[in-house]
Structures are given as structure tokens and as C-alpha cells.
Amino acid sequence: MTELITLDECEQLTTEQVHDLYRRYVSRSQVSLIGSFGFGRDLVDHAEGCWIHLRDGRRILDFTGGVGVLSHGHNHPRVLAARQRFQRQRRMEVHKNYFSPYVAALSHNLAALLPGDLNISYFPNSGAESVEGAVKLAYKYHKGRRGTVLHSDIAFHGKLMGAGSLTASPEVHFPYPRIPGTDSFGYDDLDSFLLALERHTDSAGGSDVYAVVLEPFSASSLRECSAHFLREVRRICTEKDIVLIFDEVYTGWGKTGALFHFMHHPGLVPDIVTTSKSFGGGKASISGYIAREPVFRAAYDNLSDATLHSTTYYGFGEETATALEAVSIVVEEDFPGRARELDELLGSGLAKIQARHSRLVRDVKGRGALHGVFLTPGPRIPPALRSILPPGAARDPQMVAKLLTGAVIAALYRDHGILTFFGSNRLIALIVSPPLVAGADEAQLFLQALDEVLDQGAVRLLTGLVREKVTG
Ligand SMILES: Cc1ncc(COP(=O)(O)O)c(C=O)c1O
């Protein structure tokens, strides 16, 4: 009989055994890539709040925010309790012939929390699925009579074929076939937006654009659209009956200091908003789109189209029960307020660090609990660095920024037990994104550690990274 690894045995695997299984059955290149930045040698025992506890007893301060997923921190007790309760009561997961009270209540709560008539929800599992669902809804709203969807030139909407077609971040760098009829405009650039619309307007003034997909705050590049841009885009979309989709997969649930980032702008309401990540409280893989009632009703609210768009796992039991609790926590623990407090601490702390390390820190920006530090080795690559960089790297400022940022991330982890990551949109940023359960103490620990790491200077940091790669 084939020997299968049991759950018990799985939990006893050593780092070497896990690497070996990854190399053989998951991805060799993932093992090399993660290893080259000084990671991948530790295994996690458990994680709670802002802290990751390693098998060797060390604890790590998690400042990644789980790449958007962990606003509630790891294993929030209320989220765990909701899941345990669901399991204890042996609730049912698949609701196809029965209505789900969880889907009903979750949809109600989202309608209550969101402005205007953003009232109708759909809950698939990943961010990309929510974006694709929203774009399909917009296409259907126009009965397939319009053929163009616009996105921004720094957009990140996911990596599936459809969402990837609307993504302009170099993270999706292979020229996969795209869905037909995509075009782009400069982020936060009204002239560019108007030109894009004009390219798809016929001689009688009719628009071929069925949807505009936009991140009001771009988490991957830490940029946000101005109020003027957003309001103009809204006004023009209304005028031309274009479905305006705000992608808040990353920024929803308080991250930038408002429940959803667009809610920083009173009266501004998209036709559809997408959400995921911390919507699942760090436990459930759930996403959603919430559509304005007239838009949804025009697209799908008839018997023959009632199941035109669905996925197997949409509205799954424990995922929706978890999201219900996760959303209550966001509201009761005032996540937007917590993000605003973190914004004050991190914003002023990072500005001081930038002033103290002006040769290394080119820029800091962000909002709420989502900031970025843009690093540079200086106006020119110091000669001491040229000899240690990989061939060609000295001529590529992005490559140098990536290595330097990687070196800072590695030093923060190795010397200070703090976990961060870098964003891979156009410009490389060290992302500073604590869970929203972090407080002043954690922010202070991070700021002091970053200050000390940057004290080492570019040459020492990069030499350390190269040495680690060679000996690692
Ligand atoms: C703004 C935005 N949209 C969509 C996605 C895609 O989500 P997923 O990776 O769950 O498909 C992401 C993922 O980071 C995102 O940040």
C-alpha cells in the first residue's frame, strides 16, 4: 500500500524534510527564491495576535499584516470561537437547495455598513474571483453590447486570466492572452482617463466602455487617487452609464483609516466594490463583491440568469459564518480608528527615519496601517557595492532597490525578529503593514529596529545579504 504522510507525521516534519517535499512536489524555484532572501529555514509552531512563535522557541513580530489578510491578527479568539462553534454544532457547509442564514445575515450586514444602495452581495473565495465576478456583472448589465473595460496603469487585480488581464503590475510579467477589450489609463490622471474614454467613444458620442476597475488606494504601490480624480471618474461614469468598480480587496475593513478606503470621501459610491483578505478574519478564504441594487437587478435578477454566475464554494458555511464574526469585530473594535492611530505613530516615525537616513530612504508614503519605505543606495552606486552586486545589477536601479530592500527585510528578521515583505509593483517598497490589533509598543519596536538596521548603511547591508545567499 502507498505510504501516505499522516497529519500527525506532517506536524513533526523537519525543515529539511519540508524543503525536500517542496522541491519534489511543490516548486524547486520557490525554495531557492525564499532562501535567497534569508527566509525559509524556520518553521512555525503557532501564531497569535501580532506574534509568530517558531518551533525553536523564538517569537517574531509580524509586520506583514499577512499581506492584507491579518488585520485581526493571527487566530483572533472571537474568530476561532466562531469557527469552533460552527463545527461543534455540525453546521452544514454546502447550501444549494437550502438557504444559508449566514449568507443572508452577512449580505444584510454589508448593506447596512456600506453607503447608498450597495445592497447586493456575492461571496466567492479569492480576490481575483471577486474582481472577475464584478466585471462579468458589469458586462451583463450592458447585455454584452459594450466591449471595453478600463483599468489603471499600476493596477493589481489578481493573477487569474481575467483579473490578470486587468493587472498592469510587472508582477504579472508574462504575456498571457487577455480578455478582449481591455485598455488602461494613468493612475490618478484625469486627462489620461478622459483620453482612454475618448478612444472608445463612437462618432455619435456613444461609449463602448462597460466598466472601469480602480483601486482608490493602490496597496501594491502605496499611492492613492485624489478626491478630485475619484469624484470626476464617478461623475463621468454616471453620465455615460459605465459601471464603476472599486477594488478594495486589500484596503477594506479599516486598513487605511476608513471602513473602506473610498469612504474617506463622503457621498462617493461606486457601482460595485470588491473585498477579500481580512474579510475572512485571517481564517476563512472568502471574498465578495457588493453591487448597487439597480445594477445587480438589471444584470441578473430574472429566473434564467439567477445562476448565470457562481462557483462551487461561493457562500460556503464556515467561511460566511467566520466573515460574519470578522466584520462584527472590525466594527466593535473600531479597526478604522486603530488604523488612524497606527497612521499617526508610523507616519511620524517613518518621516523621522527618512530625515535621519536621507541617503538611504528615498521616500516614505502610505496611510493608516499601510505604509511603504522606498530605499535607494544613494544617487550613485558606491564603488564598494559594484563588486558585490550580481552582474548587471548596478545598471538596474530597480534591481538594486530590490536587493537593498531584501537586505533590510533580512536584517529586520535576523537581528530583530521582525517580519516584513516588499511590494513588487513598479517601484519596490518595504511594506509596513501591522495587523490592526498592533499598538504603540509594537510600532515603537518596529521603528527602532528599522532605524538600527538602516544605521548599517547600504554597503554593509548588501554585503550581508550576498554573504547569507552564499552561505545560506
Ligand atoms: C487590490 C487587489 N485586488 C485583487 C487581488 C487578488 O486577490 P487574490 O490573490 O485573493 O486573488 C489582490 C491581491 O493581493 C489585491 O491586492
The ligand as an SDF file (V2000), in Angstrom:
LIG
                    3D

 16 16  0  0  0  0  0  0  0  0999 V2000
   -6.2840   45.0870   -4.8170 C   0  0  0  0  0  0  0  0  0  0  0  0
   -6.2430   43.6160   -5.0580 C   0  0  0  0  0  0  0  0  0  0  0  0
   -7.1440   43.0550   -5.8910 N   0  0  0  0  0  0  0  0  0  0  0  0
   -7.1610   41.7390   -6.1250 C   0  0  0  0  0  0  0  0  0  0  0  0
   -6.2460   40.9070   -5.5370 C   0  0  0  0  0  0  0  0  0  0  0  0
   -6.2690   39.4370   -5.8400 C   0  0  0  0  0  0  0  0  0  0  0  0
   -6.6460   38.6970   -4.7380 O   0  0  0  0  0  0  0  0  0  0  0  0
   -6.3420   37.1180   -4.6900 P   0  0  0  0  0  0  0  0  0  0  0  0
   -4.8600   36.9800   -4.5720 O   0  0  0  0  0  0  0  0  0  0  0  0
   -7.0700   36.6370   -3.4780 O   0  0  0  0  0  0  0  0  0  0  0  0
   -6.8560   36.5330   -5.9570 O   0  0  0  0  0  0  0  0  0  0  0  0
   -5.2870   41.4350   -4.6680 C   0  0  0  0  0  0  0  0  0  0  0  0
   -4.2940   40.5570   -4.0380 C   0  0  0  0  0  0  0  0  0  0  0  0
   -3.3500   40.9770   -3.4170 O   0  0  0  0  0  0  0  0  0  0  0  0
   -5.2820   42.8330   -4.4160 C   0  0  0  0  0  0  0  0  0  0  0  0
   -4.3940   43.3960   -3.6060 O   0  0  0  0  0  0  0  0  0  0  0  0
  1  2  1  0
  2  3  1  0
  2 15  2  0
  3  4  2  0
  4  5  1  0
  5  6  1  0
  5 12  2  0
  6  7  1  0
  7  8  1  0
  8  9  2  0
  8 10  1  0
  8 11  1  0
 12 13  1  0
 12 15  1  0
 13 14  2  0
 15 16  1  0
M  END
$$$$
